[in-house]
Amino acid sequence: MIDRIKEYTESKFQHLIVLATILMMVVTISCKEASQPVQTTDSEKNTASDLITKINAVQEQIMVQGNISEDEEQALLSLCSIVSKDDGMSVYTSDDSIILKDVEMAPVYDGCEDLSIEETRACFDHKIAAFVKREFNLSISKDLNLTTPKKVEAFFIIDENGDVTGMKVRDSEVNVQAEILRVLRKIPVMEHATQNGKSVSVLCSIVITYGNEIDVDVTYIPERPN
């Protein structure tokens, strides 16, 4: 029995080391790929360098400590999800996108066809809010045991093909950020927005209130995310 416990512990420890190493590799690759299409500023380089330094520190801490709690492991897994290229963050750019409130015809979500301009926009807002609220794993925010609900802003782009990309979540608990990104990735493809008869990409913003319950508002946040 002791040998089995020891074997399990060693296996778990190796798993955590591999996880931390993969995390460091993912961040390094994502940062490099993200910097290729555009010129990277000194500030962005410093941010990437700081992040990799912190991840190295996490890896070293795991090696010294020999184990981490379930909450710490979940946070590490969430961090892997946040920095993953699949989250759309590595291709994030909002400068060429029209803010949702300013576009002539909002994206047409499934079930919102053949409506007026105003009705299409209202239907889009309702469908997005309902989707995020339905798909969000409420146990993640409940496990935080918050005394009062908290709010976080999230952004995403619906491009000229109706695909969701360019997701970004403002500061919140790492598990919450990862869960929001997971849900946003699942938003179905829809008919693209139009401006002067041409397909355009739009920048959408939502405010998520989370705690023991979750509420979602599709709203205009007056500044573009950095």
N, C-alpha and C positions, 0 to 999 in steps of 0.2 A: 504494500500500500504506500509506504513512504517513497519507494522508487517511482511509483506511478505519479504521485504528487509532484515529486522533483522533476520528472519528465514533462509533466504538464506545465509546470512553472517555467522551465527552460524553454519550452515551445512557445509559451505566451510571450516571454521576454524577447525571443528571436522575432516573433511576429511584430512586436512594437518597434524593434530596431529597424526592421524592413519597412514598416509603415513610415517611420520618421525619415528614413533615407529616401523613399519614394517621394514623400512630400517635398523634400529639399530639391530633388531632381525635377519634379513637376514645376515648382516655382521658378527654378533656374531656366528651364526650357521655355515656359510661358513668357517670362520676362524677355528672353532673347527674341522669341517669335514676335512678341508685341512690339519690340523696338525696331524691327526691320522695315515696316511700311512707312513709318514716320520718324522724324528726327526726335530723339529723346532729350529732354531737358536735363540740366544738372540736378534739379529737384527730383525728377522722376528716377534718375539713376541712383540718387541717394536713398530714395524710398525703397527701391528694389534691393539695394545693398543692405539696408537696415533689416528688411524682411528676411533675407537669406541668413543674415547674422543671427537673428532671433530663432530661426528654425534650426540652425546649427546648435544653438544653445539648448533648445528643446531636446534634440537628439543626444547631446552630451548628458543632459540631466537624466534622461531615461536610462542611459548606460550606467550612470553612477548610482541611481536610485534602485534600479533593478526591477521596478514595477511601478505601475500607475493605477489610479482608481478608474472605475468604469466611466465616471463623469469626464475624467481627463482623456481617456481613450476616445470617448465620443466627441469631445472637443477637437481632438487631433484629426479624427475622421471628417468632421465638419470642415476643418481648415483645408483638408485635402480637396473637398468638394468646392470650397469657395475659390481656390486658386486654380482649379481645373480649367483648361482651355474651353471645354465643353460648356462652361457657364456663360460663354459669350463675352466675358470681361476682357479677354485679350484682344478682341476686335471692337471694343467699345469706342464709339465716337458719336456725339450728338450734334456736332456743329452743322452738319448737312441735313439734319432732320427738322421738319416743321413741328413746332409744339402742337400737341393734339388740339388744344382749344382754338388754334389759329387756322387749321386746315379746313378747306372747303367741304370735303366729304370725308367723314371719319371712316376708318376701316370697318368693313361689314362682317360682323361676327355671324357664325352660323345661326340661323333663326331670325336674323335682323334684316333680311332681304325685302326689297320692294316697299321700303318705308321712306318718309320724307327725310330731308337732311337733319332736322331737329330730332326726329324719332330715331334715326339711325345712330346718332351720337348718344342719345339717352339709352338706347338698347345696348350699345357697345359698353357703356359705363356699367350698366346693370349686369351684363354677362361676365365681364372681367371680374367685377367685385364678387359675384356669386361663385365663379370658378375658383378664385384664390381662396375664398373662405371655405369652400367645400373640400379642396384638395389639401389644405394646410393640416399637418398633423398636430392637433391641439395638445396632445400629451407633451410635446416638446416645450411649449410655453407654460403649461400647467406645472411641469416638473421644476420650473424656476421658482415657484412659490412666491411670486411677487405679491407684495401687500397692496399695491395699486397698479393698474394697467399701464403699460408703456407704449409709446408710439415710435414707429420707424418709417422713414421714407424710402421708397424703392422706385427705380426707373427702368424702363425697357423701351426698345425701339421695335416698331413693326415696319419692316422694310418694304421696298417696292414690290416684292413678291408676296407680301402678306405673312412672312416668317418673323418670328420673334427673335431678337438678338440684342446685343449691347446691354445686358442686364447689369445693374449696379444697385447695391443696397447700402444705405447710410449706416452709421455706427449703431450696432446692437450686439447682443450676445452672439457668439460665434455660431452656436447651434441654430439660433433663429435666422441668422443671415443665410446659412446653408440651406435651411428648409425653405425660405422664401425663394432662393435661386432655383431650388429643385422644382418648386411649383411653377415658377415663371417659365421654366424650360418646357413645361407640359402644355402651355397655352397652345391651342390648335391653330393651324394655318388658317388664315381668313382672306377675304378679298381685300386688297390693298386700299389705302387711302388715295384720294385724288385731289389735285389742285389744278384748276384750269384745264380739266380734261386729261391730265397726265398723272401717271402713278407716282407717288412720292412716299418717302419714309417719314414716320411721325414718332416723336418722342412722347412717351406716355409716363405719367407719374401717379403713384398711388401712396396712400398713407395707411399703414396697417397698425391697428391697435391690438395688442396681444396681452394675455395674462391667462386667467381661467376661461376666458372667452376670446374670440377673435372677431374683429370688425374691419372692413376694408372700404376705403373711400377712393374712388378714381377722381383725382382732383388736379388742379393746376398748381404746381410748385413754382414760384416766380423766378427761380434761378436754375440754370443748368448745372448738373452735377459735375464735380471735378474728377 
